[in-house]
Amino acid sequence: MALLLREALGDSLRRTRVSQSRTLREVSNTARVSLGYLSEVERGRKEASSELLNAICDALAVPLAAVLYDVSETMSDAPVRADSVEVDKAAHISDETRVVIPAPAPRALAAA
């Protein structure tokens, strides 16, 4: 079974909290989230909103970007079964593809 994003996020948050020798209660109070909900997030049972993730990261004094990086590393190392991935070859974009978004044209000043 493939690793879910919410599970990887929960694992990362729990590892961070435990490495700081902090309790669920301490972090939940600081983040202003219920202890039960934080527990569910850490166990990968609940999807945390970006606002909630930010509050938890603030409570842990760790940048959200660091947690997301940890999650991306974890997920990239997770084994993926070939039959669990559907690839639409027509929609595939290679690493060589570059998208350039032009800057907006300057607005002409209205004549006074």
Phi and psi restraints in degrees (range 20) as a CNS / XPLOR table:
assign (resid 1 and name C) (resid 2 and name N)
       (resid 2 and name CA) (resid 2 and name C) 1.0 -73.3 20.0 2
assign (resid 2 and name N) (resid 2 and name CA)
       (resid 2 and name C) (resid 3 and name N) 1.0 148.5 20.0 2
assign (resid 2 and name C) (resid 3 and name N)
       (resid 3 and name CA) (resid 3 and name C) 1.0 -72.8 20.0 2
assign (resid 3 and name N) (resid 3 and name CA)
       (resid 3 and name C) (resid 4 and name N) 1.0 131.6 20.0 2
assign (resid 3 and name C) (resid 4 and name N)
       (resid 4 and name CA) (resid 4 and name C) 1.0 -88.2 20.0 2
assign (resid 4 and name N) (resid 4 and name CA)
       (resid 4 and name C) (resid 5 and name N) 1.0 150.6 20.0 2
assign (resid 4 and name C) (resid 5 and name N)
       (resid 5 and name CA) (resid 5 and name C) 1.0 -57.5 20.0 2
assign (resid 5 and name N) (resid 5 and name CA)
       (resid 5 and name C) (resid 6 and name N) 1.0 -44.6 20.0 2
assign (resid 5 and name C) (resid 6 and name N)
       (resid 6 and name CA) (resid 6 and name C) 1.0 -64.0 20.0 2
assign (resid 6 and name N) (resid 6 and name CA)
       (resid 6 and name C) (resid 7 and name N) 1.0 -31.4 20.0 2
assign (resid 6 and name C) (resid 7 and name N)
       (resid 7 and name CA) (resid 7 and name C) 1.0 -70.9 20.0 2
assign (resid 7 and name N) (resid 7 and name CA)
       (resid 7 and name C) (resid 8 and name N) 1.0 -42.6 20.0 2
assign (resid 7 and name C) (resid 8 and name N)
       (resid 8 and name CA) (resid 8 and name C) 1.0 -65.3 20.0 2
assign (resid 8 and name N) (resid 8 and name CA)
       (resid 8 and name C) (resid 9 and name N) 1.0 -40.7 20.0 2
assign (resid 8 and name C) (resid 9 and name N)
       (resid 9 and name CA) (resid 9 and name C) 1.0 -61.7 20.0 2
assign (resid 9 and name N) (resid 9 and name CA)
       (resid 9 and name C) (resid 10 and name N) 1.0 -46.4 20.0 2
assign (resid 9 and name C) (resid 10 and name N)
       (resid 10 and name CA) (resid 10 and name C) 1.0 -60.8 20.0 2
assign (resid 10 and name N) (resid 10 and name CA)
       (resid 10 and name C) (resid 11 and name N) 1.0 -43.6 20.0 2
assign (resid 10 and name C) (resid 11 and name N)
       (resid 11 and name CA) (resid 11 and name C) 1.0 -60.7 20.0 2
assign (resid 11 and name N) (resid 11 and name CA)
       (resid 11 and name C) (resid 12 and name N) 1.0 -44.1 20.0 2
assign (resid 11 and name C) (resid 12 and name N)
       (resid 12 and name CA) (resid 12 and name C) 1.0 -64.2 20.0 2
assign (resid 12 and name N) (resid 12 and name CA)
       (resid 12 and name C) (resid 13 and name N) 1.0 -44.9 20.0 2
assign (resid 12 and name C) (resid 13 and name N)
       (resid 13 and name CA) (resid 13 and name C) 1.0 -63.5 20.0 2
assign (resid 13 and name N) (resid 13 and name CA)
       (resid 13 and name C) (resid 14 and name N) 1.0 -41.9 20.0 2
assign (resid 13 and name C) (resid 14 and name N)
       (resid 14 and name CA) (resid 14 and name C) 1.0 -65.3 20.0 2
assign (resid 14 and name N) (resid 14 and name CA)
       (resid 14 and name C) (resid 15 and name N) 1.0 -45.0 20.0 2
assign (resid 14 and name C) (resid 15 and name N)
       (resid 15 and name CA) (resid 15 and name C) 1.0 -58.7 20.0 2
assign (resid 15 and name N) (resid 15 and name CA)
       (resid 15 and name C) (resid 16 and name N) 1.0 -41.3 20.0 2
assign (resid 15 and name C) (resid 16 and name N)
       (resid 16 and name CA) (resid 16 and name C) 1.0 -63.4 20.0 2
assign (resid 16 and name N) (resid 16 and name CA)
       (resid 16 and name C) (resid 17 and name N) 1.0 -47.2 20.0 2
assign (resid 16 and name C) (resid 17 and name N)
       (resid 17 and name CA) (resid 17 and name C) 1.0 -61.7 20.0 2
assign (resid 17 and name N) (resid 17 and name CA)
       (resid 17 and name C) (resid 18 and name N) 1.0 -46.1 20.0 2
assign (resid 17 and name C) (resid 18 and name N)
       (resid 18 and name CA) (resid 18 and name C) 1.0 -65.5 20.0 2
assign (resid 18 and name N) (resid 18 and name CA)
       (resid 18 and name C) (resid 19 and name N) 1.0 -38.3 20.0 2
assign (resid 18 and name C) (resid 19 and name N)
       (resid 19 and name CA) (resid 19 and name C) 1.0 -64.3 20.0 2
assign (resid 19 and name N) (resid 19 and name CA)
       (resid 19 and name C) (resid 20 and name N) 1.0 -23.2 20.0 2
assign (resid 19 and name C) (resid 20 and name N)
       (resid 20 and name CA) (resid 20 and name C) 1.0 -91.6 20.0 2
assign (resid 20 and name N) (resid 20 and name CA)
       (resid 20 and name C) (resid 21 and name N) 1.0 1.9 20.0 2
assign (resid 20 and name C) (resid 21 and name N)
       (resid 21 and name CA) (resid 21 and name C) 1.0 55.2 20.0 2
assign (resid 21 and name N) (resid 21 and name CA)
       (resid 21 and name C) (resid 22 and name N) 1.0 41.8 20.0 2
assign (resid 21 and name C) (resid 22 and name N)
       (resid 22 and name CA) (resid 22 and name C) 1.0 -107.9 20.0 2
assign (resid 22 and name N) (resid 22 and name CA)
       (resid 22 and name C) (resid 23 and name N) 1.0 152.2 20.0 2
assign (resid 22 and name C) (resid 23 and name N)
       (resid 23 and name CA) (resid 23 and name C) 1.0 -92.8 20.0 2
assign (resid 23 and name N) (resid 23 and name CA)
       (resid 23 and name C) (resid 24 and name N) 1.0 161.4 20.0 2
assign (resid 23 and name C) (resid 24 and name N)
       (resid 24 and name CA) (resid 24 and name C) 1.0 -56.9 20.0 2
assign (resid 24 and name N) (resid 24 and name CA)
       (resid 24 and name C) (resid 25 and name N) 1.0 -41.1 20.0 2
assign (resid 24 and name C) (resid 25 and name N)
       (resid 25 and name CA) (resid 25 and name C) 1.0 -61.2 20.0 2
assign (resid 25 and name N) (resid 25 and name CA)
       (resid 25 and name C) (resid 26 and name N) 1.0 -45.0 20.0 2
assign (resid 25 and name C) (resid 26 and name N)
       (resid 26 and name CA) (resid 26 and name C) 1.0 -59.4 20.0 2
assign (resid 26 and name N) (resid 26 and name CA)
       (resid 26 and name C) (resid 27 and name N) 1.0 -49.3 20.0 2
assign (resid 26 and name C) (resid 27 and name N)
       (resid 27 and name CA) (resid 27 and name C) 1.0 -68.1 20.0 2
assign (resid 27 and name N) (resid 27 and name CA)
       (resid 27 and name C) (resid 28 and name N) 1.0 -40.7 20.0 2
assign (resid 27 and name C) (resid 28 and name N)
       (resid 28 and name CA) (resid 28 and name C) 1.0 -64.4 20.0 2
assign (resid 28 and name N) (resid 28 and name CA)
       (resid 28 and name C) (resid 29 and name N) 1.0 -38.5 20.0 2
assign (resid 28 and name C) (resid 29 and name N)
       (resid 29 and name CA) (resid 29 and name C) 1.0 -65.4 20.0 2
assign (resid 29 and name N) (resid 29 and name CA)
       (resid 29 and name C) (resid 30 and name N) 1.0 -44.9 20.0 2
assign (resid 29 and name C) (resid 30 and name N)
       (resid 30 and name CA) (resid 30 and name C) 1.0 -66.6 20.0 2
assign (resid 30 and name N) (resid 30 and name CA)
       (resid 30 and name C) (resid 31 and name N) 1.0 -39.9 20.0 2
assign (resid 30 and name C) (resid 31 and name N)
       (resid 31 and name CA) (resid 31 and name C) 1.0 -80.8 20.0 2
assign (resid 31 and name N) (resid 31 and name CA)
       (resid 31 and name C) (resid 32 and name N) 1.0 -10.7 20.0 2
assign (resid 31 and name C) (resid 32 and name N)
       (resid 32 and name CA) (resid 32 and name C) 1.0 59.9 20.0 2
assign (resid 32 and name N) (resid 32 and name CA)
       (resid 32 and name C) (resid 33 and name N) 1.0 47.7 20.0 2
assign (resid 32 and name C) (resid 33 and name N)
       (resid 33 and name CA) (resid 33 and name C) 1.0 -131.1 20.0 2
assign (resid 33 and name N) (resid 33 and name CA)
       (resid 33 and name C) (resid 34 and name N) 1.0 148.0 20.0 2
assign (resid 33 and name C) (resid 34 and name N)
       (resid 34 and name CA) (resid 34 and name C) 1.0 -63.7 20.0 2
assign (resid 34 and name N) (resid 34 and name CA)
       (resid 34 and name C) (resid 35 and name N) 1.0 147.1 20.0 2
assign (resid 34 and name C) (resid 35 and name N)
       (resid 35 and name CA) (resid 35 and name C) 1.0 -58.1 20.0 2
assign (resid 35 and name N) (resid 35 and name CA)
       (resid 35 and name C) (resid 36 and name N) 1.0 -43.4 20.0 2
assign (resid 35 and name C) (resid 36 and name N)
       (resid 36 and name CA) (resid 36 and name C) 1.0 -62.6 20.0 2
assign (resid 36 and name N) (resid 36 and name CA)
       (resid 36 and name C) (resid 37 and name N) 1.0 -40.3 20.0 2
assign (resid 36 and name C) (resid 37 and name N)
       (resid 37 and name CA) (resid 37 and name C) 1.0 -69.2 20.0 2
assign (resid 37 and name N) (resid 37 and name CA)
       (resid 37 and name C) (resid 38 and name N) 1.0 -42.3 20.0 2
assign (resid 37 and name C) (resid 38 and name N)
       (resid 38 and name CA) (resid 38 and name C) 1.0 -60.2 20.0 2
assign (resid 38 and name N) (resid 38 and name CA)
       (resid 38 and name C) (resid 39 and name N) 1.0 -40.9 20.0 2
assign (resid 38 and name C) (resid 39 and name N)
       (resid 39 and name CA) (resid 39 and name C) 1.0 -60.5 20.0 2
assign (resid 39 and name N) (resid 39 and name CA)
       (resid 39 and name C) (resid 40 and name N) 1.0 -43.5 20.0 2
assign (resid 39 and name C) (resid 40 and name N)
       (resid 40 and name CA) (resid 40 and name C) 1.0 -63.8 20.0 2
assign (resid 40 and name N) (resid 40 and name CA)
       (resid 40 and name C) (resid 41 and name N) 1.0 -38.7 20.0 2
assign (resid 40 and name C) (resid 41 and name N)
       (resid 41 and name CA) (resid 41 and name C) 1.0 -63.9 20.0 2
assign (resid 41 and name N) (resid 41 and name CA)
       (resid 41 and name C) (resid 42 and name N) 1.0 -47.2 20.0 2
assign (resid 41 and name C) (resid 42 and name N)
       (resid 42 and name CA) (resid 42 and name C) 1.0 -62.4 20.0 2
assign (resid 42 and name N) (resid 42 and name CA)
       (resid 42 and name C) (resid 43 and name N) 1.0 -32.1 20.0 2
assign (resid 42 and name C) (resid 43 and name N)
       (resid 43 and name CA) (resid 43 and name C) 1.0 -85.2 20.0 2
assign (resid 43 and name N) (resid 43 and name CA)
       (resid 43 and name C) (resid 44 and name N) 1.0 0.5 20.0 2
assign (resid 43 and name C) (resid 44 and name N)
       (resid 44 and name CA) (resid 44 and name C) 1.0 74.9 20.0 2
assign (resid 44 and name N) (resid 44 and name CA)
       (resid 44 and name C) (resid 45 and name N) 1.0 21.8 20.0 2
assign (resid 44 and name C) (resid 45 and name N)
       (resid 45 and name CA) (resid 45 and name C) 1.0 -94.0 20.0 2
assign (resid 45 and name N) (resid 45 and name CA)
       (resid 45 and name C) (resid 46 and name N) 1.0 -21.5 20.0 2
assign (resid 45 and name C) (resid 46 and name N)
       (resid 46 and name CA) (resid 46 and name C) 1.0 -123.0 20.0 2
assign (resid 46 and name N) (resid 46 and name CA)
       (resid 46 and name C) (resid 47 and name N) 1.0 142.4 20.0 2
assign (resid 46 and name C) (resid 47 and name N)
       (resid 47 and name CA) (resid 47 and name C) 1.0 -83.7 20.0 2
assign (resid 47 and name N) (resid 47 and name CA)
       (resid 47 and name C) (resid 48 and name N) 1.0 121.7 20.0 2
assign (resid 47 and name C) (resid 48 and name N)
       (resid 48 and name CA) (resid 48 and name C) 1.0 -90.5 20.0 2
assign (resid 48 and name N) (resid 48 and name CA)
       (resid 48 and name C) (resid 49 and name N) 1.0 137.0 20.0 2
assign (resid 48 and name C) (resid 49 and name N)
       (resid 49 and name CA) (resid 49 and name C) 1.0 -70.6 20.0 2
assign (resid 49 and name N) (resid 49 and name CA)
       (resid 49 and name C) (resid 50 and name N) 1.0 165.0 20.0 2
assign (resid 49 and name C) (resid 50 and name N)
       (resid 50 and name CA) (resid 50 and name C) 1.0 -63.0 20.0 2
assign (resid 50 and name N) (resid 50 and name CA)
       (resid 50 and name C) (resid 51 and name N) 1.0 -35.2 20.0 2
assign (resid 50 and name C) (resid 51 and name N)
       (resid 51 and name CA) (resid 51 and name C) 1.0 -65.2 20.0 2
assign (resid 51 and name N) (resid 51 and name CA)
       (resid 51 and name C) (resid 52 and name N) 1.0 -42.5 20.0 2
assign (resid 51 and name C) (resid 52 and name N)
       (resid 52 and name CA) (resid 52 and name C) 1.0 -67.3 20.0 2
assign (resid 52 and name N) (resid 52 and name CA)
       (resid 52 and name C) (resid 53 and name N) 1.0 -42.7 20.0 2
assign (resid 52 and name C) (resid 53 and name N)
       (resid 53 and name CA) (resid 53 and name C) 1.0 -59.2 20.0 2
assign (resid 53 and name N) (resid 53 and name CA)
       (resid 53 and name C) (resid 54 and name N) 1.0 -42.2 20.0 2
assign (resid 53 and name C) (resid 54 and name N)
       (resid 54 and name CA) (resid 54 and name C) 1.0 -63.4 20.0 2
assign (resid 54 and name N) (resid 54 and name CA)
       (resid 54 and name C) (resid 55 and name N) 1.0 -42.0 20.0 2
assign (resid 54 and name C) (resid 55 and name N)
       (resid 55 and name CA) (resid 55 and name C) 1.0 -64.5 20.0 2
assign (resid 55 and name N) (resid 55 and name CA)
       (resid 55 and name C) (resid 56 and name N) 1.0 -40.8 20.0 2
assign (resid 55 and name C) (resid 56 and name N)
       (resid 56 and name CA) (resid 56 and name C) 1.0 -66.4 20.0 2
assign (resid 56 and name N) (resid 56 and name CA)
       (resid 56 and name C) (resid 57 and name N) 1.0 -43.6 20.0 2
assign (resid 56 and name C) (resid 57 and name N)
       (resid 57 and name CA) (resid 57 and name C) 1.0 -63.4 20.0 2
assign (resid 57 and name N) (resid 57 and name CA)
       (resid 57 and name C) (resid 58 and name N) 1.0 -40.4 20.0 2
assign (resid 57 and name C) (resid 58 and name N)
       (resid 58 and name CA) (resid 58 and name C) 1.0 -61.1 20.0 2
assign (resid 58 and name N) (resid 58 and name CA)
       (resid 58 and name C) (resid 59 and name N) 1.0 -42.9 20.0 2
assign (resid 58 and name C) (resid 59 and name N)
       (resid 59 and name CA) (resid 59 and name C) 1.0 -63.8 20.0 2
assign (resid 59 and name N) (resid 59 and name CA)
       (resid 59 and name C) (resid 60 and name N) 1.0 -31.8 20.0 2
assign (resid 59 and name C) (resid 60 and name N)
       (resid 60 and name CA) (resid 60 and name C) 1.0 -88.6 20.0 2
assign (resid 60 and name N) (resid 60 and name CA)
       (resid 60 and name C) (resid 61 and name N) 1.0 -4.0 20.0 2
assign (resid 60 and name C) (resid 61 and name N)
       (resid 61 and name CA) (resid 61 and name C) 1.0 55.8 20.0 2
assign (resid 61 and name N) (resid 61 and name CA)
       (resid 61 and name C) (resid 62 and name N) 1.0 44.5 20.0 2
assign (resid 61 and name C) (resid 62 and name N)
       (resid 62 and name CA) (resid 62 and name C) 1.0 -131.7 20.0 2
assign (resid 62 and name N) (resid 62 and name CA)
       (resid 62 and name C) (resid 63 and name N) 1.0 136.8 20.0 2
assign (resid 62 and name C) (resid 63 and name N)
       (resid 63 and name CA) (resid 63 and name C) 1.0 -65.4 20.0 2
assign (resid 63 and name N) (resid 63 and name CA)
       (resid 63 and name C) (resid 64 and name N) 1.0 139.6 20.0 2
assign (resid 63 and name C) (resid 64 and name N)
       (resid 64 and name CA) (resid 64 and name C) 1.0 -56.2 20.0 2
assign (resid 64 and name N) (resid 64 and name CA)
       (resid 64 and name C) (resid 65 and name N) 1.0 -36.8 20.0 2
assign (resid 64 and name C) (resid 65 and name N)
       (resid 65 and name CA) (resid 65 and name C) 1.0 -59.7 20.0 2
assign (resid 65 and name N) (resid 65 and name CA)
       (resid 65 and name C) (resid 66 and name N) 1.0 -36.3 20.0 2
assign (resid 65 and name C) (resid 66 and name N)
       (resid 66 and name CA) (resid 66 and name C) 1.0 -67.1 20.0 2
assign (resid 66 and name N) (resid 66 and name CA)
       (resid 66 and name C) (resid 67 and name N) 1.0 -40.1 20.0 2
assign (resid 66 and name C) (resid 67 and name N)
       (resid 67 and name CA) (resid 67 and name C) 1.0 -66.0 20.0 2
assign (resid 67 and name N) (resid 67 and name CA)
       (resid 67 and name C) (resid 68 and name N) 1.0 -45.0 20.0 2
assign (resid 67 and name C) (resid 68 and name N)
       (resid 68 and name CA) (resid 68 and name C) 1.0 -63.9 20.0 2
assign (resid 68 and name N) (resid 68 and name CA)
       (resid 68 and name C) (resid 69 and name N) 1.0 -36.2 20.0 2
assign (resid 68 and name C) (resid 69 and name N)
       (resid 69 and name CA) (resid 69 and name C) 1.0 -64.2 20.0 2
assign (resid 69 and name N) (resid 69 and name CA)
       (resid 69 and name C) (resid 70 and name N) 1.0 -45.3 20.0 2
assign (resid 69 and name C) (resid 70 and name N)
       (resid 70 and name CA) (resid 70 and name C) 1.0 -58.8 20.0 2
assign (resid 70 and name N) (resid 70 and name CA)
       (resid 70 and name C) (resid 71 and name N) 1.0 -43.7 20.0 2
assign (resid 70 and name C) (resid 71 and name N)
       (resid 71 and name CA) (resid 71 and name C) 1.0 -63.4 20.0 2
assign (resid 71 and name N) (resid 71 and name CA)
       (resid 71 and name C) (resid 72 and name N) 1.0 -42.2 20.0 2
assign (resid 71 and name C) (resid 72 and name N)
       (resid 72 and name CA) (resid 72 and name C) 1.0 -65.2 20.0 2
assign (resid 72 and name N) (resid 72 and name CA)
       (resid 72 and name C) (resid 73 and name N) 1.0 -38.0 20.0 2
assign (resid 72 and name C) (resid 73 and name N)
       (resid 73 and name CA) (resid 73 and name C) 1.0 -64.9 20.0 2
assign (resid 73 and name N) (resid 73 and name CA)
       (resid 73 and name C) (resid 74 and name N) 1.0 -43.9 20.0 2
assign (resid 73 and name C) (resid 74 and name N)
       (resid 74 and name CA) (resid 74 and name C) 1.0 -61.6 20.0 2
assign (resid 74 and name N) (resid 74 and name CA)
       (resid 74 and name C) (resid 75 and name N) 1.0 -45.3 20.0 2
assign (resid 74 and name C) (resid 75 and name N)
       (resid 75 and name CA) (resid 75 and name C) 1.0 -71.2 20.0 2
assign (resid 75 and name N) (resid 75 and name CA)
       (resid 75 and name C) (resid 76 and name N) 1.0 -31.5 20.0 2
assign (resid 75 and name C) (resid 76 and name N)
       (resid 76 and name CA) (resid 76 and name C) 1.0 -73.2 20.0 2
assign (resid 76 and name N) (resid 76 and name CA)
       (resid 76 and name C) (resid 77 and name N) 1.0 -24.5 20.0 2
assign (resid 76 and name C) (resid 77 and name N)
       (resid 77 and name CA) (resid 77 and name C) 1.0 -85.4 20.0 2
assign (resid 77 and name N) (resid 77 and name CA)
       (resid 77 and name C) (resid 78 and name N) 1.0 -16.3 20.0 2
assign (resid 77 and name C) (resid 78 and name N)
       (resid 78 and name CA) (resid 78 and name C) 1.0 -70.0 20.0 2
assign (resid 78 and name N) (resid 78 and name CA)
       (resid 78 and name C) (resid 79 and name N) 1.0 136.5 20.0 2
assign (resid 78 and name C) (resid 79 and name N)
       (resid 79 and name CA) (resid 79 and name C) 1.0 -66.6 20.0 2
assign (resid 79 and name N) (resid 79 and name CA)
       (resid 79 and name C) (resid 80 and name N) 1.0 141.9 20.0 2
assign (resid 79 and name C) (resid 80 and name N)
       (resid 80 and name CA) (resid 80 and name C) 1.0 -119.8 20.0 2
assign (resid 80 and name N) (resid 80 and name CA)
       (resid 80 and name C) (resid 81 and name N) 1.0 126.5 20.0 2
assign (resid 80 and name C) (resid 81 and name N)
       (resid 81 and name CA) (resid 81 and name C) 1.0 -78.5 20.0 2
assign (resid 81 and name N) (resid 81 and name CA)
       (resid 81 and name C) (resid 82 and name N) 1.0 136.5 20.0 2
assign (resid 81 and name C) (resid 82 and name N)
       (resid 82 and name CA) (resid 82 and name C) 1.0 -60.5 20.0 2
assign (resid 82 and name N) (resid 82 and name CA)
       (resid 82 and name C) (resid 83 and name N) 1.0 -33.8 20.0 2
assign (resid 82 and name C) (resid 83 and name N)
       (resid 83 and name CA) (resid 83 and name C) 1.0 -79.4 20.0 2
assign (resid 83 and name N) (resid 83 and name CA)
       (resid 83 and name C) (resid 84 and name N) 1.0 -5.2 20.0 2
assign (resid 83 and name C) (resid 84 and name N)
       (resid 84 and name CA) (resid 84 and name C) 1.0 -96.1 20.0 2
assign (resid 84 and name N) (resid 84 and name CA)
       (resid 84 and name C) (resid 85 and name N) 1.0 -2.6 20.0 2
assign (resid 84 and name C) (resid 85 and name N)
       (resid 85 and name CA) (resid 85 and name C) 1.0 -117.7 20.0 2
assign (resid 85 and name N) (resid 85 and name CA)
       (resid 85 and name C) (resid 86 and name N) 1.0 125.6 20.0 2
assign (resid 85 and name C) (resid 86 and name N)
       (resid 86 and name CA) (resid 86 and name C) 1.0 -104.7 20.0 2
assign (resid 86 and name N) (resid 86 and name CA)
       (resid 86 and name C) (resid 87 and name N) 1.0 129.0 20.0 2
assign (resid 86 and name C) (resid 87 and name N)
       (resid 87 and name CA) (resid 87 and name C) 1.0 -117.4 20.0 2
assign (resid 87 and name N) (resid 87 and name CA)
       (resid 87 and name C) (resid 88 and name N) 1.0 125.0 20.0 2
assign (resid 87 and name C) (resid 88 and name N)
       (resid 88 and name CA) (resid 88 and name C) 1.0 -92.4 20.0 2
assign (resid 88 and name N) (resid 88 and name CA)
       (resid 88 and name C) (resid 89 and name N) 1.0 101.4 20.0 2
assign (resid 88 and name C) (resid 89 and name N)
       (resid 89 and name CA) (resid 89 and name C) 1.0 -61.6 20.0 2
assign (resid 89 and name N) (resid 89 and name CA)
       (resid 89 and name C) (resid 90 and name N) 1.0 -30.8 20.0 2
assign (resid 89 and name C) (resid 90 and name N)
       (resid 90 and name CA) (resid 90 and name C) 1.0 -69.0 20.0 2
assign (resid 90 and name N) (resid 90 and name CA)
       (resid 90 and name C) (resid 91 and name N) 1.0 -28.9 20.0 2
assign (resid 90 and name C) (resid 91 and name N)
       (resid 91 and name CA) (resid 91 and name C) 1.0 -93.6 20.0 2
assign (resid 91 and name N) (resid 91 and name CA)
       (resid 91 and name C) (resid 92 and name N) 1.0 -2.3 20.0 2
assign (resid 91 and name C) (resid 92 and name N)
       (resid 92 and name CA) (resid 92 and name C) 1.0 -66.9 20.0 2
assign (resid 92 and name N) (resid 92 and name CA)
       (resid 92 and name C) (resid 93 and name N) 1.0 134.3 20.0 2
assign (resid 92 and name C) (resid 93 and name N)
       (resid 93 and name CA) (resid 93 and name C) 1.0 -115.0 20.0 2
assign (resid 93 and name N) (resid 93 and name CA)
       (resid 93 and name C) (resid 94 and name N) 1.0 123.6 20.0 2
assign (resid 93 and name C) (resid 94 and name N)
       (resid 94 and name CA) (resid 94 and name C) 1.0 -76.4 20.0 2
assign (resid 94 and name N) (resid 94 and name CA)
       (resid 94 and name C) (resid 95 and name N) 1.0 167.4 20.0 2
assign (resid 94 and name C) (resid 95 and name N)
       (resid 95 and name CA) (resid 95 and name C) 1.0 -65.8 20.0 2
assign (resid 95 and name N) (resid 95 and name CA)
       (resid 95 and name C) (resid 96 and name N) 1.0 -17.5 20.0 2
assign (resid 95 and name C) (resid 96 and name N)
       (resid 96 and name CA) (resid 96 and name C) 1.0 -80.6 20.0 2
assign (resid 96 and name N) (resid 96 and name CA)
       (resid 96 and name C) (resid 97 and name N) 1.0 -15.4 20.0 2
assign (resid 96 and name C) (resid 97 and name N)
       (resid 97 and name CA) (resid 97 and name C) 1.0 -73.8 20.0 2
assign (resid 97 and name N) (resid 97 and name CA)
       (resid 97 and name C) (resid 98 and name N) 1.0 132.1 20.0 2
assign (resid 97 and name C) (resid 98 and name N)
       (resid 98 and name CA) (resid 98 and name C) 1.0 -125.2 20.0 2
assign (resid 98 and name N) (resid 98 and name CA)
       (resid 98 and name C) (resid 99 and name N) 1.0 137.6 20.0 2
assign (resid 98 and name C) (resid 99 and name N)
       (resid 99 and name CA) (resid 99 and name C) 1.0 -112.3 20.0 2
assign (resid 99 and name N) (resid 99 and name CA)
       (resid 99 and name C) (resid 100 and name N) 1.0 127.3 20.0 2
assign (resid 99 and name C) (resid 100 and name N)
       (resid 100 and name CA) (resid 100 and name C) 1.0 -115.3 20.0 2
assign (resid 100 and name N) (resid 100 and name CA)
       (resid 100 and name C) (resid 101 and name N) 1.0 125.1 20.0 2
assign (resid 100 and name C) (resid 101 and name N)
       (resid 101 and name CA) (resid 101 and name C) 1.0 -106.7 20.0 2
assign (resid 101 and name N) (resid 101 and name CA)
       (resid 101 and name C) (resid 102 and name N) 1.0 114.8 20.0 2
assign (resid 101 and name C) (resid 102 and name N)
       (resid 102 and name CA) (resid 102 and name C) 1.0 -69.0 20.0 2
assign (resid 102 and name N) (resid 102 and name CA)
       (resid 102 and name C) (resid 103 and name N) 1.0 149.6 20.0 2
assign (resid 102 and name C) (resid 103 and name N)
       (resid 103 and name CA) (resid 103 and name C) 1.0 -69.9 20.0 2
assign (resid 103 and name N) (resid 103 and name CA)
       (resid 103 and name C) (resid 104 and name N) 1.0 147.7 20.0 2
assign (resid 103 and name C) (resid 104 and name N)
       (resid 104 and name CA) (resid 104 and name C) 1.0 -64.7 20.0 2
assign (resid 104 and name N) (resid 104 and name CA)
       (resid 104 and name C) (resid 105 and name N) 1.0 145.5 20.0 2
assign (resid 104 and name C) (resid 105 and name N)
       (resid 105 and name CA) (resid 105 and name C) 1.0 -68.9 20.0 2
assign (resid 105 and name N) (resid 105 and name CA)
       (resid 105 and name C) (resid 106 and name N) 1.0 142.5 20.0 2
assign (resid 105 and name C) (resid 106 and name N)
       (resid 106 and name CA) (resid 106 and name C) 1.0 -64.1 20.0 2
assign (resid 106 and name N) (resid 106 and name CA)
       (resid 106 and name C) (resid 107 and name N) 1.0 143.1 20.0 2
assign (resid 106 and name C) (resid 107 and name N)
       (resid 107 and name CA) (resid 107 and name C) 1.0 -79.4 20.0 2
assign (resid 107 and name N) (resid 107 and name CA)
       (resid 107 and name C) (resid 108 and name N) 1.0 138.4 20.0 2
assign (resid 107 and name C) (resid 108 and name N)
       (resid 108 and name CA) (resid 108 and name C) 1.0 -73.4 20.0 2
assign (resid 108 and name N) (resid 108 and name CA)
       (resid 108 and name C) (resid 109 and name N) 1.0 139.8 20.0 2
assign (resid 108 and name C) (resid 109 and name N)
       (resid 109 and name CA) (resid 109 and name C) 1.0 -75.7 20.0 2
assign (resid 109 and name N) (resid 109 and name CA)
       (resid 109 and name C) (resid 110 and name N) 1.0 136.5 20.0 2
assign (resid 109 and name C) (resid 110 and name N)
       (resid 110 and name CA) (resid 110 and name C) 1.0 -69.7 20.0 2
assign (resid 110 and name N) (resid 110 and name CA)
       (resid 110 and name C) (resid 111 and name N) 1.0 137.7 20.0 2
assign (resid 110 and name C) (resid 111 and name N)
       (resid 111 and name CA) (resid 111 and name C) 1.0 -69.1 20.0 2
assign (resid 111 and name N) (resid 111 and name CA)
       (resid 111 and name C) (resid 112 and name N) 1.0 136.7 20.0 2
